[in-house]
Amino acid sequence: ERCEILSADIAAALPGLRQLADLLLSEGGRKKKSDVRISVNDTDTGLDILLLADGIDEFAILPPLTERAAALPKLARLSLNDTLVMCPHPPVMRFGAVSVTPPPGAFLQASGAGETALRGLVLEALGSARRIADLFAGCGTFSFPAAAGAQLVAVEGDAAMVSALDLAARHARGIKKFKAVRRDLFRSPLSADELKPFEAVIFDPPRAGGVAQVSQIAASAVRRVAAVSCAPATFARDARILVDGGFRLNWVAPVDQFRWSSHIELAAEFTRPD
């Protein structure tokens, strides 16, 4: 069997991942039946694997799980639900000049080539801005490259990702002033007043978009927006809000990183006319 959309390292690990799934699905390690989900990130230092299974007797399953996992090729870290099973070496992603250890199951871009293309587009859209807010920052995919030449505040709702951002920033060299902030931008978006210090905003919400936050950006004095989206329909809705608020849409660039699917990623530049 061959999967054209997987990285070579994930494809090589598939037989071992099937063995882990079979073990979790077997009656011996279960309190009750449930689905098993496997999340794999191919990081710069190896595979970061998260197993999600309800009703597992973790105390009973850990010894055989560890034994089978030891044979996995290029394993960096294995977690079962909230339990760290083994970590031969920390999984690391390099964003710009900064190395980040993402939390298990962290959201990353679908491919390295797609990430590189999007990063270049975001930096182009930011122009010469020196005070930037990265909203829905994740693990810093765009935060740290942009922070190489600017003061940046990264805002993210997931506590584990904020911790990863903060730890990476404290050990980083080659970035300017950087701050990571935890905040649910759906329930509590940065207001137009809170956006006053920033010349530019990176706006990369989940598939549902971010109406509440983009409405505040539209009402703010921010001059530039570098927008990223994996959902053209919600991007169009949010873009309409920005344009109605006085922004000009200068360009939209599609990035076809979801190979053999109907999905598309895109980046766009918005600016306020002088």
C-alpha positions in Angstrom: 0.0 0.0 0.0 1.1 3.5 -0.7 -0.3 6.9 0.3 0.8 9.8 -2.0 0.0 12.5 0.5 2.0 11.2 3.4 5.6 12.1 4.1 8.1 9.2 3.6 8.7 8.9 7.4 5.0 8.7 8.2 4.5 6.2 5.4 7.3 4.0 6.8 5.8 4.1 10.2 2.3 2.9 9.1 2.8 -0.8 9.9 4.0 0.0 13.4 1.1 2.4 13.9 -1.3 -0.3 12.9 0.2 -2.5 15.5 -0.3 0.2 18.1 -3.9 0.6 17.0 -4.6 -3.1 17.2 -3.2 -3.2 20.7 -5.5 -0.4 21.9 -8.5 -2.0 20.2 -7.8 -5.4 21.8 -10.0 -6.4 24.7 -7.0 -6.9 27.0 -6.2 -3.3 27.4 -9.7 -1.9 27.4 -12.4 -1.0 29.9 -14.9 -0.3 27.2 -15.0 -0.2 23.4 -14.3 3.1 21.6 -12.6 4.4 18.6 -8.9 5.0 18.5 -7.5 8.1 16.7 -3.8 8.6 15.8 -2.3 12.0 15.2 1.2 12.1 13.7 3.3 15.2 13.1 6.5 14.8 11.0 8.8 17.2 12.8 12.4 18.2 12.1 13.7 15.6 14.7 11.3 12.7 14.1 7.7 11.6 14.4 5.5 13.1 17.2 2.7 10.6 17.7 -0.5 11.1 19.8 -2.8 8.2 20.5 -6.3 9.1 21.5 -8.5 6.4 23.0 -11.3 6.5 25.6 -11.8 3.8 28.2 -8.2 2.6 28.1 -6.7 1.1 31.2 -3.4 3.1 30.8 -1.6 1.3 33.6 -2.2 -2.1 32.0 -1.5 -1.0 28.4 1.7 1.0 28.9 4.2 -1.9 29.1 3.1 -3.6 25.8 2.6 -0.2 24.2 6.1 0.9 25.0 7.6 -2.4 23.7 5.9 -2.1 20.3 6.5 1.7 20.0 10.3 1.1 20.5 10.4 -0.5 17.1 8.8 2.6 15.3 11.3 4.2 12.9 12.3 7.8 13.6 10.2 8.2 16.7 10.6 11.5 18.6 7.7 11.3 21.1 4.8 9.1 21.8 1.8 10.2 23.9 -1.4 8.3 25.0 -4.1 10.8 25.7 -2.5 13.1 28.3 0.2 10.6 29.2 3.8 10.8 27.9 4.7 7.2 27.0 8.2 7.7 25.7 10.4 10.5 24.2 13.7 9.4 22.7 14.3 13.1 21.9 12.0 16.2 21.9 10.1 16.8 18.6 11.2 20.2 17.2 9.9 22.4 14.5 12.1 25.3 13.2 10.2 28.4 12.4 12.6 31.0 11.0 15.5 31.1 13.4 13.6 29.7 16.3 13.2 26.0 17.4 9.8 25.1 18.9 8.7 21.9 20.6 5.0 21.8 19.8 2.6 20.1 22.2 1.3 16.6 21.3 -1.2 16.8 18.5 -0.4 20.4 17.7 -1.8 22.0 14.5 0.9 22.4 11.9 0.7 23.2 8.2 0.0 20.2 5.9 3.3 20.1 4.2 6.8 21.7 4.5 6.5 23.1 1.0 3.1 24.7 1.7 4.4 26.2 5.0 7.4 27.7 3.2 5.2 29.2 0.5 2.7 30.6 3.1 5.5 32.1 5.2 6.9 33.9 2.2 3.5 35.3 1.4 2.8 36.4 5.0 6.2 38.2 5.2 5.5 39.9 1.9 2.0 41.1 3.1 3.5 42.5 6.3 5.8 44.8 4.4 8.0 46.9 6.6 5.7 46.8 9.7 7.7 46.9 12.9 4.9 46.3 15.4 2.9 43.2 14.7 0.1 41.1 16.3 -0.2 37.5 15.3 -3.8 36.4 16.0 -4.5 32.6 16.2 -0.7 32.2 16.3 -0.6 28.4 16.9 3.0 27.3 17.6 4.6 30.3 15.9 4.6 29.2 12.2 4.5 32.8 11.2 5.2 34.5 14.5 8.9 33.8 14.8 9.8 34.5 11.1 8.0 37.9 11.4 9.6 38.6 14.8 13.1 38.6 13.2 12.5 42.2 12.1 9.7 43.4 14.3 8.2 43.5 17.8 5.5 40.9 17.9 2.7 39.8 20.2 1.5 36.2 19.5 -2.1 35.6 20.7 -3.4 32.0 20.9 -6.2 30.3 22.8 -4.6 26.9 23.4 -2.7 26.9 26.7 -0.2 24.2 25.6 0.7 26.1 22.4 1.1 29.4 24.3 3.5 27.6 26.7 5.5 26.2 23.6 5.7 29.8 22.2 6.9 31.2 25.5 9.5 28.6 26.0 10.8 28.9 22.5 11.0 32.7 22.7 12.9 32.6 26.0 15.6 30.4 24.4 15.6 32.1 21.0 18.2 34.3 19.4 17.8 36.6 16.5 14.3 37.9 17.3 13.2 41.2 18.5 10.8 41.8 21.5 8.4 38.9 21.6 5.4 38.1 23.8 3.0 35.2 23.9 -0.5 35.7 25.2 -3.3 33.2 25.9 -6.7 34.5 24.8 -9.8 33.0 23.3 -10.2 35.3 20.3 -13.7 34.0 19.5 -15.1 35.0 22.9 -12.8 37.9 23.6 -11.3 39.4 20.5 -8.7 42.1 20.7 -10.6 45.3 20.5 -9.9 48.2 18.2 -8.4 50.1 21.1 -6.1 47.1 22.0 -5.0 47.0 18.4 -3.8 50.6 18.4 -0.1 49.8 19.1 0.1 47.6 16.0 1.0 48.5 12.5 0.1 45.1 11.1 -1.8 42.0 12.0 -1.4 38.3 10.9 -4.9 36.8 10.8 -4.9 33.0 10.5 -8.2 31.7 12.1 -9.5 28.1 12.0 -11.7 27.0 9.2 -14.8 28.7 10.7 -13.0 32.1 10.3 -13.1 34.8 12.9 -16.0 37.3 12.5 -15.7 38.8 15.9 -12.0 39.4 15.6 -12.0 40.6 12.0 -14.7 43.1 12.9 -12.4 44.7 15.5 -9.6 44.8 13.0 -11.8 46.5 10.5 -12.7 49.1 13.1 -9.1 49.6 14.2 -6.3 51.8 12.9 -4.2 48.8 11.8 -2.7 49.6 8.3 -1.9 46.1 7.1 -3.4 42.6 7.4 -1.6 39.4 6.3 -4.5 36.9 6.1 -4.2 33.1 5.9 -7.2 30.7 5.4 -7.9 27.1 4.7 -11.6 27.9 3.8 -12.2 30.2 0.9 -15.9 30.7 1.8 -15.2 32.0 5.3 -12.2 34.0 4.0 -14.6 35.7 1.5 -17.0 36.6 4.4 -14.2 38.0 6.6 -12.6 39.8 3.6 -15.9 41.6 3.0 -15.8 42.9 6.5 -12.3 44.2 6.1 -13.1 45.9 2.8 -16.3 47.4 4.2 -14.1 48.8 7.0 -11.8 50.6 4.6 -9.2 48.0 3.7 -8.1 47.3 0.1 -7.6 43.7 -1.0 -4.3 43.9 -2.9 -3.8 40.2 -3.8 -4.9 36.7 -3.0 -2.5 33.7 -3.6 -3.7 30.1 -3.5 -1.4 27.5 -2.1 -2.4 23.9 -3.1 -0.9 22.0 -0.2 -3.9 19.6 0.3 -2.9 17.3 -2.5 -5.5 15.2 -4.2 -8.4 17.0 -2.4 -10.8 19.8 -3.1 -9.3 21.9 -0.3 -7.1 24.9 -0.8 -5.1 27.2 1.4 -4.7 30.8 0.6 -2.9 34.0 1.7 -3.9 37.6 1.1 -2.7 41.1 1.7 -5.0 43.9 2.8 -3.9 47.5 3.3 -5.5 50.8 4.1 -5.1 53.4 1.4 -3.0 56.4 2.3 
